[in-house]
Amino acid sequence: MNVTATMQTLQVENGAFLRQIREILPEFDPVRLGHEMHARIRELYPICRSITGNGVRETLRRIRQWIPLEIHEVPSGTPVFDWVVPREWNIRDAFIKNAAGQRVVDFQKSNLHVVNYSIPFHGKMRLAELKNHLFTLPDRPDWIPYRTSYYSESWGFCLSHRDSLRLADEEYEVYVDSTLEPGHLTYGEYVLPGTSSDEVLVSTHICHPSLANDNLSGMMVAAHWARCLQQIQRRRFTYRFLFIPGTIGAITWLARNETTVVPRIRHGLVLSGVGDSGSFTYKRSRQGDAVVDRVLSHLLDQEGLEGKLLEFSPYGYDERQFCSPGLNLPVGRLSRSVHGTFPEYHTSADNLDFVRANSLEETLRLCLMIFRVLEANRFMLNLNPKCEPQLGRRGLYRAVGGQADAGALEMAMLWVLNLADGTRDLLAIAERASLPFSAIETAVRTLEQHQLLEERIPGKKALGA
């Protein structure tokens, strides 16, 4: 390899990862995929989902048109650790009619109008009694809140505060045409085998009704990440994608797979709220220094991505189930704006306009960066460790020496040669060198081509030991 070609190949810039992604996905077009994901969110948006029921099944059937999901049904009453799979909820219609017979609150217009998991009800009551079952947002008078009653039998309606102020003091007919009876909890799973049985877990929840960011965005990014990985001929890890109801779905999956799949999980990520215009937010796993934690910290620091890191807490999405102390899996959470910190959260304002195609494609690109680092992160051994090998005669140094700046390419190679003693992974070298992983990876590939490095299997006797 001549000097000019080497410098062009190893040039470090923000687009390095995109070029490397296109090495394995030549037709990767993030802009097109962003619009495709947004279009599919529009398709799924009207479906009334919950932690169980036909809305979940219909959503999974649609996703199965894009990736070959295996759909699992777990009967109500099944013990799952300290929990029990709940009864199945389905709803056909619901409304509140005024004295003139007009629907003043109508499930057919928005599935957020009914408190999710409301039990069946039909009756008449005056406004004073009805108000005990109404939920609004006085500080956001035009938005409909999202509310649930999963584990307490009740019924209720959500409406804009402005509409609630228009309700006259009269008798209303209330109708909730729902069922809550023994059935099943449903979830989807898609496994892409790798050369190793060690697994990367990607999980997203599917239990929210017409909320575009929380969490249709996670479903779409996960599905399209899986579609991208389908096109890659060789994967080191096995990738398992879960589409599960929040909390009870994760608990159910973990209880069913505790002794089989769970011991094989080496890295994991929960995707939630990844389609809004906020910057990236990564919440570390309970371990705090798991490889996936280090990968996200490094990417947000070195690859020109705007974002922030959060420490683990036992509150949030399903990362808290995967990171429970009896399991302590290396699973973090990737989001953009953090749940509960933006006004649109769990309201009708989390709509199709709140989710952006460019945000979806940026998130997908970051997920492929994560894949690239996990796959390429290895332990390497310098085969010529006594002083620097002569890089110039191999065409790996610039033609004219003595310049003040050795260049990012050369620094990457020098750091790799110095730290590749079989005890550090490549990510640790990138962290120590404060260089992008993309630069370290490319330097490693070049040095391997010149027989200066070889992969070291962890557990073997390290150099100098």
C-alpha positions in Angstrom: 0.0 0.0 0.0 1.6 3.4 -1.0 1.6 6.4 1.3 -1.1 8.3 -0.6 -3.5 5.4 -0.6 -2.9 4.7 3.0 -3.5 8.3 4.1 -6.7 8.4 2.1 -7.9 5.1 3.6 -7.0 6.1 7.2 -8.1 9.7 7.2 -9.9 10.4 10.4 -13.1 12.5 10.1 -16.7 12.3 11.2 -17.7 10.5 8.1 -15.3 7.6 8.7 -17.9 5.4 10.2 -20.4 6.0 7.4 -17.7 5.0 4.9 -17.0 1.9 7.0 -20.7 1.0 7.2 -20.8 1.2 3.4 -18.0 -1.3 3.2 -20.4 -3.9 4.6 -23.7 -2.3 3.4 -22.7 -0.8 -0.1 -26.2 0.5 -0.7 -26.8 2.0 2.7 -28.8 5.2 2.3 -29.6 6.7 5.7 -31.8 9.5 4.3 -34.0 7.0 2.4 -34.2 4.8 5.4 -35.2 7.7 7.6 -38.2 8.5 5.4 -39.1 4.8 5.2 -39.1 4.5 9.0 -41.3 7.5 9.3 -43.7 6.2 6.7 -44.0 2.9 8.7 -44.6 4.8 11.9 -47.5 6.5 10.2 -48.8 3.1 9.3 -48.7 1.8 12.9 -49.7 5.0 14.6 -53.5 4.4 14.6 -53.4 1.0 16.3 -54.5 0.8 19.9 -51.7 -1.1 21.7 -51.5 -2.1 25.3 -49.5 -4.7 27.4 -51.7 -7.4 25.9 -54.3 -7.8 23.2 -55.1 -7.6 19.5 -53.4 -4.3 19.1 -50.1 -5.9 20.0 -50.7 -8.8 17.7 -51.6 -6.6 14.8 -48.5 -4.5 15.3 -46.3 -7.6 15.4 -48.0 -8.9 12.3 -47.1 -5.7 10.5 -43.5 -5.8 11.7 -43.3 -9.5 10.6 -43.9 -8.2 7.0 -40.5 -6.5 7.3 -38.5 -8.9 9.4 -39.3 -12.6 10.1 -40.4 -12.3 13.7 -41.3 -15.3 15.8 -44.4 -14.4 17.8 -44.8 -15.9 21.2 -48.1 -16.2 23.3 -47.8 -16.7 27.1 -51.1 -17.6 28.9 -52.6 -15.3 31.5 -51.9 -16.6 35.0 -48.4 -17.8 34.1 -46.0 -17.1 37.0 -43.0 -15.0 36.0 -40.7 -14.4 38.9 -42.7 -12.3 41.4 -45.3 -11.4 38.8 -48.1 -13.1 37.0 -49.0 -12.7 33.3 -52.2 -10.5 33.4 -55.5 -11.0 31.8 -55.8 -9.9 28.2 -57.4 -6.5 27.4 -59.1 -5.6 24.2 -61.3 -2.7 23.2 -63.7 -2.1 20.4 -65.3 1.2 21.1 -65.8 3.8 23.9 -67.6 7.2 24.2 -69.2 9.8 26.4 -72.5 11.1 24.9 -74.2 14.3 26.1 -77.9 14.7 26.7 -78.4 15.4 22.9 -76.8 12.1 22.1 -73.6 13.6 20.7 -70.2 11.9 21.3 -68.3 14.6 23.2 -65.4 12.1 23.9 -64.9 9.5 21.2 -62.4 6.6 21.2 -62.8 6.4 17.4 -61.2 9.8 17.0 -58.2 9.0 19.3 -57.4 5.9 21.2 -55.8 8.0 23.9 -59.3 9.1 24.9 -59.7 5.9 27.0 -57.6 5.0 30.0 -55.7 2.0 28.7 -57.0 -1.2 30.3 -60.3 0.3 31.3 -62.8 -2.4 32.3 -66.2 -2.6 30.5 -68.8 -0.1 31.6 -72.1 1.2 30.5 -74.2 3.7 32.4 -75.5 7.2 32.9 -74.3 9.8 35.4 -74.2 13.5 36.0 -71.2 15.6 35.3 -70.1 15.8 39.0 -69.8 12.0 39.2 -68.3 11.7 35.7 -65.5 14.1 36.6 -64.0 11.4 38.9 -63.2 9.4 35.8 -61.8 12.2 33.6 -58.2 13.1 33.2 -56.8 16.3 31.6 -53.7 18.5 31.4 -54.6 22.0 32.7 -51.1 23.3 31.8 -51.5 22.0 28.2 -55.1 22.6 27.6 -55.2 21.4 24.0 -53.4 18.0 24.6 -54.9 14.7 25.5 -53.0 12.8 28.3 -52.1 9.1 28.1 -53.1 7.2 31.2 -53.2 3.5 32.1 -54.8 1.3 34.8 -53.0 -2.0 34.1 -53.1 -3.5 37.6 -56.2 -1.9 39.1 -59.7 -2.5 37.8 -61.2 0.8 36.8 -62.3 2.8 33.9 -61.7 6.4 32.7 -61.4 8.8 29.9 -58.8 11.3 28.8 -59.5 14.6 27.0 -58.1 18.0 26.4 -58.7 20.4 29.3 -60.3 22.9 27.0 -62.9 20.3 25.9 -63.5 19.4 29.6 -64.4 23.0 30.3 -67.1 22.8 27.6 -69.0 19.9 29.4 -72.4 21.1 30.6 -73.9 20.2 33.9 -76.2 17.5 32.6 -76.6 13.7 32.4 -74.1 11.7 30.2 -74.1 8.3 28.7 -70.8 6.5 29.3 -69.8 3.4 27.3 -66.6 1.3 27.4 -66.9 -1.7 25.1 -63.9 -3.6 26.3 -63.0 -7.1 27.6 -60.6 -8.1 30.3 -60.4 -11.9 30.5 -58.0 -14.8 30.4 -55.9 -14.8 27.2 -52.3 -14.2 26.5 -49.3 -11.8 26.6 -47.8 -11.5 23.1 -44.3 -10.6 22.1 -42.0 -10.8 19.1 -38.5 -12.1 18.8 -36.0 -12.2 15.9 -32.6 -13.9 16.1 -29.8 -13.3 13.6 -27.1 -16.0 14.2 -23.5 -15.1 14.3 -20.3 -17.2 14.2 -20.4 -17.1 18.1 -23.3 -18.0 20.3 -22.5 -14.9 22.4 -25.4 -12.6 22.0 -26.2 -8.9 21.6 -29.7 -8.1 22.9 -31.8 -5.3 21.4 -35.1 -4.6 23.1 -37.9 -2.2 22.5 -41.4 -1.9 24.1 -44.5 -2.2 22.0 -47.3 -1.4 24.6 -48.1 2.2 23.8 -51.1 3.2 21.6 -50.9 6.3 19.4 -47.6 7.7 20.7 -45.1 8.2 17.9 -41.8 8.7 19.8 -42.7 6.5 22.8 -42.3 4.0 21.3 -43.0 3.5 17.7 -39.6 5.1 17.0 -37.9 2.4 19.0 -39.8 -0.3 17.1 -38.9 1.1 13.7 -35.2 1.7 14.5 -34.9 -1.9 15.9 -36.7 -3.4 12.9 -34.5 -1.5 10.4 -31.3 -2.2 12.3 -32.3 -5.9 12.0 -32.9 -5.5 8.3 -29.5 -4.0 7.8 -27.8 -6.8 9.7 -29.6 -9.3 7.5 -27.6 -8.0 4.6 -24.3 -8.6 6.3 -22.9 -12.0 5.4 -20.6 -12.5 8.5 -21.5 -11.5 12.0 -19.3 -12.3 15.0 -22.1 -12.1 17.6 -25.7 -13.4 17.5 -28.2 -10.6 17.5 -31.5 -11.0 19.3 -34.2 -8.4 18.7 -37.1 -8.3 21.2 -40.4 -6.5 20.7 -42.1 -6.7 24.1 -44.7 -5.1 26.3 -43.0 -2.8 28.8 -42.1 -4.2 32.2 -44.3 -7.3 32.2 -43.0 -8.3 28.8 -39.3 -8.0 29.8 -40.0 -9.9 33.1 -41.9 -12.6 31.1 -39.1 -13.0 28.6 -36.4 -13.1 31.3 -38.3 -15.7 33.3 -38.8 -17.9 30.2 -35.1 -17.6 29.1 -33.2 -17.3 32.4 -31.3 -20.6 32.1 -31.0 -20.8 28.3 -30.5 -17.4 26.5 -29.7 -15.1 29.4 -26.2 -16.6 30.2 -25.2 -15.9 26.6 -25.9 -12.1 26.6 -22.7 -10.2 26.4 -24.0 -6.8 25.4 -27.5 -5.2 25.3 -29.4 -2.1 24.5 -32.9 -0.9 25.1 -34.2 1.5 22.5 -36.8 4.0 23.6 -37.8 7.5 22.4 -35.3 7.7 19.5 -37.2 9.7 17.0 -37.5 13.3 18.4 -35.2 16.2 17.6 -33.3 16.1 20.9 -29.7 15.0 21.2 -28.7 11.5 22.1 -28.9 10.3 25.7 -27.3 7.0 26.9 -28.1 5.5 30.3 -25.4 3.2 31.5 -26.1 -0.3 32.6 -26.0 -1.2 36.3 -22.5 -2.5 35.8 -21.5 1.0 34.8 -18.4 0.0 32.9 -19.7 -2.8 30.6 -18.4 -2.8 27.1 -21.7 -1.4 25.7 -21.3 1.5 28.2 -17.8 2.2 27.0 -18.9 2.0 23.4 -21.6 4.6 23.8 -19.4 6.8 25.9 -16.6 6.6 23.3 -18.9 7.2 20.3 -20.6 10.2 21.9 -17.2 11.7 22.8 -15.1 10.9 19.7 -17.4 10.6 16.7 -18.8 14.1 16.5 -22.2 13.1 18.0 -24.0 15.4 20.3 -25.2 13.6 23.4 -25.0 13.0 27.1 -24.5 10.1 29.5 -26.7 9.2 32.4 -25.7 6.9 35.3 -27.8 3.9 36.0 -30.9 4.2 38.2 -33.6 1.6 38.9 -36.2 3.8 37.2 -37.0 4.1 33.5 -37.7 1.5 30.9 -36.9 -2.2 30.6 -33.2 -1.7 31.3 -34.2 -1.8 35.0 -35.5 -5.4 34.5 -32.4 -6.6 32.6 -30.2 -4.9 35.2 -32.0 -6.2 38.2 -29.4 -7.5 40.8 -30.2 -11.2 40.3 -29.4 -10.9 36.5 -27.2 -7.8 36.3 -27.0 -7.9 32.5 -24.8 -5.5 30.6 -27.8 -3.6 29.1 -28.0 0.2 28.7 -30.6 2.4 27.2 -30.4 4.6 24.2 -32.8 7.5 23.8 -32.9 11.0 22.5 -34.9 13.3 24.8 -35.3 11.6 28.1 -38.8 10.4 29.1 -40.6 12.8 31.4 -38.3 15.8 30.6 -40.2 17.1 27.6 -43.8 18.3 27.6 -45.0 16.0 24.8 -44.2 12.9 26.8 -47.3 10.6 27.2 -49.6 13.1 25.5 -51.3 13.4 22.2 -48.5 15.9 21.2 -46.2 12.9 20.8 -47.6 12.6 17.3 -46.3 12.1 13.8 -45.0 15.7 13.6 -43.0 15.2 16.8 -40.9 12.4 15.2 -38.4 13.4 12.5 -37.2 11.3 9.6 -33.7 12.7 10.0 -33.6 11.9 13.7 -34.6 8.3 13.0 -31.8 7.9 10.4 -29.3 9.4 12.8 -30.3 6.9 15.4 -30.1 4.0 13.0 -26.6 5.2 11.9 -25.5 5.3 15.5 -26.9 1.8 16.0 -24.8 0.6 13.1 -21.8 2.4 14.6 -22.4 0.4 17.8 -22.6 -2.8 15.8 -19.3 -1.9 14.0 -17.5 -1.3 17.3 -18.9 -4.4 19.0 -17.9 -6.6 16.0 -14.5 -5.1 15.5 -13.5 -4.8 19.2 -10.8 -7.4 19.7 -7.6 -8.1 21.7 -4.6 -7.7 19.5 -0.9 -8.6 19.9 2.0 -6.7 18.5 4.2 -9.3 16.7 7.2 -6.9 16.7 7.1 -5.4 20.2 10.8 -4.6 20.7 11.0 -0.9 19.6 8.9 0.5 16.8 8.8 -1.6 13.6 10.1 0.3 10.6 6.9 1.6 9.1 8.6 3.7 6.4 9.8 0.8 4.4 6.3 -0.7 4.5 4.8 2.5 3.0 3.1 3.4 6.3 4.8 6.6 7.1 4.6 9.8 5.1 7.3 10.2 2.5 8.9 13.3 4.2 9.6 12.9 7.9 10.4 15.4 10.6 7.1 17.3 10.5 5.7 18.6 13.8 2.4 16.8 13.4 2.7 13.0 12.9 -0.9 12.9 11.6 -3.9 11.1 13.0 -3.2 8.1 10.9 0.3 7.6 12.1 -0.7 8.3 15.7 -3.4 5.6 15.5 -0.8 3.1 14.3 1.7 4.1 16.9 -0.8 3.8 19.7 -2.0 0.4 18.5 1.6 -0.9 18.2 2.4 0.4 21.7 -0.7 -0.9 23.5 -1.5 -4.1 21.6 0.0 -6.4 24.2 -2.9 -8.8 24.4 -4.3 -7.3 27.6 -6.4 -4.5 26.2 -9.2 -4.5 23.7 -9.2 -2.0 20.8 -11.8 0.1 22.6 -9.4 0.6 25.5 -6.7 1.7 23.0 -9.0 4.2 21.5 -10.0 5.5 25.0 -6.3 5.8 26.0 -5.3 7.4 22.8 -8.3 9.8 22.7 -8.8 8.8 19.0 -12.0 7.6 17.3 -12.5 3.9 17.2 -12.9 4.2 13.5 -9.3 5.3 13.2 -8.0 2.6 15.5 -9.9 -0.1 13.6 -8.6 1.1 10.3 -5.0 1.2 11.7 -5.4 -2.3 13.0 -6.6 -3.6 9.6 -3.6 -2.0 7.9 -1.1 -3.3 10.4 -2.6 -6.8 10.1 -2.1 -6.7 6.4 1.6 -6.1 7.0 1.9 -9.0 9.5 2.6 -6.7 12.4 -0.5 -7.7 14.5 -2.5 -10.8 15.2 -5.6 -11.3 17.3 -5.2 -12.5 20.8 -7.8 -14.7 22.4 -8.6 -13.5 25.9 -7.4 -16.0 28.5 -4.2 -16.9 26.8 -0.9 -15.9 28.5 -0.3 -12.2 27.7 2.9 -10.8 26.4 5.6 -10.4 29.1 3.6 -12.3 31.7 
